[in-house]
Amino acid sequence: MNDESPIHQFYFKTQPHYSALDISSTGDLFVKIPELSIAFHHQRPLLCRIDYRGSLYTPVAGHHTFHRIMIDNKILHSNKLIPNSPERGNAISPSTSNLYLVDAFAGSVFWAAVSLDLGVSNSEVVYLKPGTHTIDVAVRTARRAIFHSGELRIELIELQSQTNINLPVLS
């Protein structure tokens, strides 16, 4: 720890009530929800708690919809950053080519048998290296989906040097 005060910062972003991301299909790539993006800069490694809550309306039944956190334009997957490309499974394992299995990991998938509107959420904890970072909420769907009423919350915490958090610095 240096002589500067420890960092403990909060950032909040919400989708305006009149706004929603209405998408028909994203194929194999995730797209960002435009109103749910936060950029910040820090000079020391920080623990970052990321929470997303929002609503998903599926007017068309029978398809999968995924939501994930993106950091610096990469998909956060099990404390690793993987590319937002059709080959992202290879970043996890050379034999992982099934994008459904990759993207559904840790409960980030929703399958609608009927048309409905429901709440979705995602919480992550990562240890960020110093620098400028952008955190986004990203979604992928095969059919029409509407993401609305979203809120992204980020908490940045500087830890004491002896704190054991069992997380490597995310790179």
Secondary structure, DSSP 8 states (H G I E B T S, - for coil): --SS---EEEEEEE--TT-EEEES--TTS-EEEEEEEEEEEESS-EEEEEEEEEEEEESS-SEEEEEEEEETTEEEETTEEEESSTTGGGGT-TT---HHHHHHGGG-EEEESS-EEEEEEEEEEEEE-SEEEEEEEEEEESS-EEEEEEEEEEEEE---TT------EE-
